[in-house]
Amino acid sequence: MKNRQFALTSIAIVATVAIVFSACRKINDATNLGGDLIPPIDNITTFETFLDIETNNLVFPDTTKVLYNDDLMVGHITNDPEFGGTHGDAYFNIVPANTFLNPFTHKDSVVAIDSVVLSLSYQDSYGDTTAASFQTFRVYEIAQGAGFNDTTFYKYSHPDFAIVGPELGSKTFQISKLDDSILHIRRRDTTKNANVIRIPLTNQIGERFKLFDTTNTANGGFRNDSIFKTLFRGFAIKSDNSGNALTYFSPTDNAKTKLIIYYRLKRPAGVIDTTSTEFYHLSNGQANIVSRAPGGNWNAYLNNGIPSDDKVYLQSIPGSYAQLKIPGLSTFSNAVIHRAEIIATPLRTPASDKTFTQPLALYLDRINNAGDTASTFDIDQALSWTFIPTDPFNYNFTSFGGIRKADSTYRFNISRYVQNLITTKNTNYTLRLYAPVRAFEYSYLYKTKSLIYVTDRVAWGRVVLGGGNYAEPAKRLRLRIVYSKL
């Protein structure tokens, strides 16, 4: 499994507090408190308490855009008993490997197109990947008038793009066998390719492409990429509405993702030779349309009309989020906060847990009263207290939290945020818990926005957590505070 974001360097943040307190003294330097050194809880000088959290399930209004290096997801989950259905289709362009060069040498020298194959670099799968699990991908041509281009970064929620003509080809495969080395024999071409989905396409693609030339005309598809894209906009890869899994492939892995046209060529000496030419995804021009169909218990909780739910349903983006409110922070007495952490405990759901696993990570941010601005926990979340214009803050999994811990809980360290809130009586914001690919967040401290990477796969993972009023107090989503009185 690829895990680019989890390889970020973690910086431990340790703050030592050495202050002589008096009963009436107020704390103003919140950034010096709430570190990892927590004094023993003796209920004389150091206390522990838990504040209730009001939790509400909502659909996440996703605006995440697909970037050039993102893996694309194609697949269909017919029914996750807890969350319902999911469907994903992918779109991407291709261009010749080189411009000003005819990849067929010369169209008059091509004797015949033997075969055309679309090869996809398989990365991973999510859902039912057992031996009995099959998926079917169907390939189409994106219509010229579909509005698909190489300058727009499309959202996962973008409407489908129009296609043109009949199906170009299809492939039904077993997900469990994609990581095997599969032998492909084609005349004199014998190769072994693991982690590759090879989809045979109609030879008409090759027949069309061989007619392009290198002139600066409407037919000069091999002169530059722009003309080529006016002649062939790209591929749409669609999944059948069957199966129970999602498959991820990398469009930018040019060693494995490519269109291969095999053809016979007449050499100057009259010898007939078998060769091939390849086309790649080399520039922007990709989209991944992912839709959710809420079902099961998640759908029931979305529509129960209760403002505080006893369970929290988190589905990776595009999916859901939990709105968290902590009223007790508004009236918490001034104190030295040694530790303040939100604790979220996963609940066991039916056997589907083994099929539909948890997200790679969860993320926590703040939203304003209007709900139109998300912001970071600046002083808890920053990698360094020194402002760096190119990277003023980021998501530090080690200090801030978000990855499932050894005790099976998710924890978020918001100690400095809580200290600052109770000391200065700042706004007690509504919080948001979710599982995004990345978050575009505003920092009030640095007066800027930053793109924060959280996971690296769309629609990967889901989890059910104990809500703020779950029946078992030990499994409730709650705020734990270790503090000393003033």
Residue pairs with C-beta under 8 A, 6 or more apart in sequence:
1 124
2 71
2 123
2 124
2 456
3 360
3 456
4 453
4 456
5 361
5 395
5 453
5 454
5 455
5 456
6 360
6 361
6 397
6 403
8 394
8 395
8 396
8 397
8 453
10 396
10 397
10 398
10 399
11 383
11 384
11 396
11 398
11 399
12 36
12 398
12 399
13 35
13 36
13 396
13 399
14 35
14 36
14 37
15 31
15 32
15 33
15 34
15 35
15 36
15 37
16 35
16 37
17 32
17 33
17 35
17 37
17 336
17 338
19 336
21 336
21 484
21 486
22 486
23 486
24 486
25 486
26 334
26 423
26 486
27 33
27 334
27 336
27 419
27 423
27 486
28 423
28 424
30 379
30 416
30 419
30 420
30 423
30 424
31 379
31 385
31 416
33 336
33 337
33 338
33 415
33 416
33 419
34 337
34 338
34 339
34 340
34 380
34 413
34 415
34 416
34 418
34 419
35 415
36 399
37 338
38 338
38 339
38 482
39 45
39 46
39 338
39 482
39 484
40 46
41 47
41 48
41 482
45 484
45 485
46 338
46 482
46 483
46 484
47 482
47 483
47 484
47 485
48 480
48 481
48 482
48 483
49 480
49 481
49 483
50 478
50 479
50 480
50 481
51 326
51 328
51 329
51 332
51 478
51 479
51 481
52 326
52 327
52 328
52 468
52 469
52 476
52 478
53 324
53 325
53 326
53 342
53 468
53 476
53 477
53 478
53 479
54 307
54 308
54 324
54 325
54 326
54 327
54 468
55 308
55 309
55 312
55 322
55 323
55 324
55 467
55 468
55 469
55 477
56 306
56 307
56 308
56 309
56 322
56 323
57 298
57 301
57 302
57 309
57 311
57 312
57 313
57 320
57 322
58 302
58 320
58 321
58 322
58 323
59 294
59 302
59 319
59 320
59 321
60 317
60 318
60 319
60 320
60 321
60 434
62 155
62 156
62 157
62 317
62 318
62 319
63 155
63 157
64 155
64 156
64 317
64 318
64 436
64 437
64 438
64 458
65 153
65 154
65 155
65 156
66 72
66 153
66 154
66 155
66 156
66 286
66 287
66 288
67 153
68 252
68 283
68 284
68 286
69 252
70 286
70 288
70 437
70 456
70 458
71 123
71 124
71 248
71 249
71 250
71 456
71 457
72 90
72 92
72 237
72 248
72 249
72 250
72 251
72 286
72 288
73 88
73 90
73 246
73 247
73 248
73 288
73 290
73 457
73 458
73 459
74 88
74 89
74 90
74 137
74 237
74 238
74 239
74 246
74 247
74 249
75 86
75 87
75 88
75 125
75 126
75 127
75 135
75 239
75 243
75 245
75 246
75 247
76 85
76 86
76 87
76 88
76 135
76 239
76 240
76 241
76 242
76 243
76 244
76 245
76 246
77 85
77 86
77 87
77 127
77 243
77 244
77 245
77 246
77 356
78 85
78 241
78 242
78 243
78 244
79 85
79 244
79 295
79 296
80 86
80 127
80 244
80 295
80 296
80 352
80 356
80 462
81 296
81 349
81 350
81 352
82 296
82 297
82 298
82 313
82 349
82 350
82 352
82 356
82 462
82 464
83 292
83 294
83 295
83 296
83 297
83 298
83 313
83 315
83 319
83 356
83 462
84 292
84 293
84 294
84 295
84 296
84 298
84 299
85 292
85 293
85 295
86 246
86 290
86 291
86 292
86 293
86 459
87 239
87 241
87 290
87 291
87 293
88 239
88 246
88 288
88 289
88 290
88 291
88 458
88 459
89 160
89 236
89 237
89 238
89 239
89 288
89 289
90 236
90 237
90 249
90 251
90 286
90 287
90 288
90 289
91 142
91 148
91 161
91 234
91 235
91 236
91 237
91 286
91 287
91 288
91 289
92 234
92 235
92 251
92 281
92 285
92 286
92 287
93 142
93 148
93 150
93 229
93 233
93 234
93 235
93 281
93 283
93 285
93 286
94 232
94 234
94 235
94 258
94 259
94 279
94 280
94 281
95 225
95 228
95 229
95 279
95 280
95 281
95 282
95 283
96 103
96 221
96 222
96 225
96 228
96 277
96 279
97 103
97 277
97 278
97 279
97 280
99 222
99 223
99 224
99 225
100 214
100 222
100 223
100 224
101 214
101 222
102 212
102 213
102 214
102 222
103 222
103 277
103 278
103 279
104 110
104 209
104 210
104 263
104 265
104 277
105 265
107 210
107 211
107 213
109 265
109 266
109 267
110 210
110 263
110 264
110 265
110 266
111 263
111 264
111 265
111 266
111 272
112 263
112 264
113 203
113 206
113 207
113 210
113 261
113 262
113 263
114 186
114 187
114 203
114 262
114 263
114 264
114 274
115 186
115 200
115 203
115 261
115 262
116 169
116 200
116 201
116 202
116 203
116 205
116 206
116 259
116 260
116 261
116 262
117 198
117 199
117 200
117 201
117 259
117 260
117 262
118 139
118 168
118 169
118 198
118 199
118 201
118 235
118 259
118 260
119 193
119 196
119 197
119 198
119 199
119 256
119 257
119 258
119 259
119 260
120 196
120 197
120 198
120 199
120 237
120 249
120 256
120 257
121 195
121 196
121 249
121 250
121 251
121 253
121 255
121 256
121 257
122 178
122 179
122 195
122 196
122 197
122 247
122 248
122 249
122 256
123 195
123 248
123 249
123 250
124 247
124 248
124 457
125 175
125 178
125 245
125 246
125 247
125 248
126 245
126 246
126 248
126 356
126 357
126 457
126 459
126 460
126 461
127 133
127 244
127 245
127 246
127 355
127 356
128 243
128 244
128 245
128 355
129 175
129 176
129 245
130 176
131 174
131 176
133 174
133 175
133 176
133 243
133 244
133 245
134 172
134 173
134 174
134 175
134 243
135 172
135 173
135 175
135 239
135 240
135 243
135 245
135 247
136 170
136 171
136 172
136 239
136 240
136 242
136 243
137 170
137 171
137 173
137 197
137 199
137 237
137 238
137 239
138 167
138 169
138 170
138 237
138 238
138 239
138 240
139 167
139 168
139 169
139 170
139 199
139 201
139 235
139 236
139 237
139 238
140 163
140 164
140 165
140 167
140 168
140 235
140 236
140 238
141 163
141 164
141 165
141 168
141 232
141 233
141 234
141 235
141 236
142 148
142 161
142 162
142 163
142 164
142 233
142 234
142 235
142 236
143 161
143 162
143 163
143 164
143 233
144 164
144 230
144 233
145 162
146 161
146 162
146 163
146 233
147 161
148 161
148 233
148 234
148 285
148 287
149 285
150 229
150 283
150 284
150 285
151 284
153 284
154 286
154 287
154 288
156 288
156 289
156 290
156 317
156 318
156 458
157 289
157 290
157 318
158 287
158 289
159 289
160 289
161 236
161 287
161 289
163 236
168 201
168 202
168 205
168 235
169 199
169 200
169 201
169 202
170 199
171 197
171 198
171 199
171 200
173 197
175 245
175 247
178 194
178 195
178 196
178 197
178 247
179 194
179 195
180 194
181 192
181 193
181 194
182 192
182 193
182 194
182 196
183 190
183 191
183 192
184 190
184 191
184 192
184 193
184 198
186 262
187 274
188 274
189 262
189 274
189 276
193 256
195 256
196 256
197 247
197 249
201 259
205 259
205 261
206 261
206 263
208 231
208 232
209 221
209 232
209 261
209 279
210 263
211 219
212 219
212 220
212 221
212 222
212 228
212 231
213 219
213 220
213 221
213 222
213 223
214 220
214 222
214 223
215 223
216 223
216 227
218 227
218 230
219 231
220 227
221 227
221 228
221 231
221 232
222 228
225 282
225 283
229 285
234 285
235 259
244 355
246 459
246 460
248 457
248 460
249 257
250 256
250 257
251 257
251 281
251 286
252 281
254 280
254 281
254 282
257 280
257 281
258 278
258 279
258 280
259 278
259 279
259 280
260 276
260 277
260 278
261 276
261 277
261 278
261 279
262 274
262 275
262 276
263 274
263 275
263 276
263 277
264 272
264 273
264 274
264 275
265 272
265 273
265 274
265 275
266 272
266 273
267 273
288 458
290 318
290 458
290 459
291 318
292 315
292 318
292 319
294 302
297 311
297 313
297 464
298 313
298 315
298 320
301 309
301 311
301 313
302 320
308 467
308 468
308 469
309 467
309 468
309 469
310 466
310 467
310 468
310 469
310 470
310 471
311 347
311 464
311 465
311 466
311 467
311 470
312 322
312 344
312 433
312 464
312 465
312 466
312 467
312 477
313 320
313 322
313 462
313 464
314 320
314 321
314 322
314 359
314 362
314 433
314 434
314 435
314 462
314 463
314 464
314 465
315 435
315 459
315 461
315 462
316 359
316 435
316 436
316 437
316 455
316 457
316 458
316 459
316 460
316 461
316 462
317 434
317 435
317 436
317 437
317 458
317 459
318 458
318 459
319 434
319 435
319 459
319 462
320 434
321 432
321 433
321 434
322 432
322 433
322 434
322 465
322 467
322 477
323 430
323 431
323 432
324 342
324 430
324 431
324 432
324 433
324 468
324 477
325 430
325 431
326 428
326 431
326 479
327 428
328 479
329 418
329 421
329 422
329 428
329 479
330 428
332 418
332 422
332 481
333 422
333 485
333 486
334 422
334 423
334 486
335 422
335 483
335 484
335 485
335 486
336 419
336 483
336 484
336 486
337 415
337 416
337 418
337 419
337 422
337 481
337 482
337 483
338 415
338 482
338 483
338 484
339 413
339 415
339 480
339 481
339 482
340 413
340 414
340 415
340 417
340 418
340 419
340 479
340 480
340 481
340 482
341 401
341 411
341 412
341 413
341 414
341 415
341 479
341 480
342 364
342 411
342 412
342 414
342 431
342 433
342 477
342 478
342 479
342 480
343 409
343 410
343 411
343 477
343 478
343 479
343 480
344 362
344 409
344 410
344 411
344 433
344 465
344 466
344 477
345 408
345 409
345 410
345 465
345 466
345 474
345 475
345 476
345 477
346 358
346 404
346 408
346 409
346 410
346 463
346 464
346 465
347 464
347 465
347 466
347 470
347 475
349 464
356 461
356 462
357 461
358 404
358 461
358 462
358 463
359 435
359 455
359 460
359 461
359 462
359 463
360 403
360 435
360 454
360 455
360 456
360 457
360 460
360 461
361 397
361 402
361 403
361 435
361 454
361 455
362 402
362 410
362 433
362 434
362 435
362 463
363 395
363 402
363 433
363 434
363 435
363 436
363 439
363 452
363 454
364 377
364 400
364 401
364 402
364 412
364 414
364 431
364 432
364 433
365 374
365 375
365 376
365 377
365 431
365 432
365 439
365 441
366 374
366 375
366 376
366 377
366 429
366 430
366 431
366 432
367 373
367 374
367 375
367 429
367 430
367 431
367 432
368 375
368 429
369 430
371 430
373 442
374 432
374 439
374 440
374 441
374 442
375 429
375 441
375 442
375 443
375 444
376 393
376 441
376 442
376 443
376 450
376 452
377 400
377 414
377 416
377 417
378 393
378 443
378 444
378 445
378 446
379 416
379 417
379 420
379 445
380 399
380 400
380 413
380 414
380 415
380 416
380 417
381 393
381 394
381 395
381 396
381 400
382 392
382 393
382 394
382 396
382 445
383 391
383 393
383 394
383 396
387 446
391 450
392 443
392 445
392 446
392 448
392 450
393 443
393 445
393 446
393 450
393 452
394 450
394 452
395 402
395 452
395 453
395 454
397 403
399 413
400 412
400 413
401 410
401 411
401 412
401 413
402 410
402 412
402 454
403 410
404 410
405 411
410 465
418 479
418 481
420 426
421 427
421 428
435 454
435 455
435 461
435 462
435 463
436 454
436 455
437 453
437 454
437 455
437 456
437 457
437 458
438 451
438 452
438 453
438 454
439 451
439 452
439 454
440 449
440 450
440 451
440 452
441 449
441 450
441 452
442 448
442 449
443 449
443 450
455 461
465 477
466 472
466 475
466 476
466 477
467 476
467 477
468 476
468 477
468 478
469 476
470 476
470 477
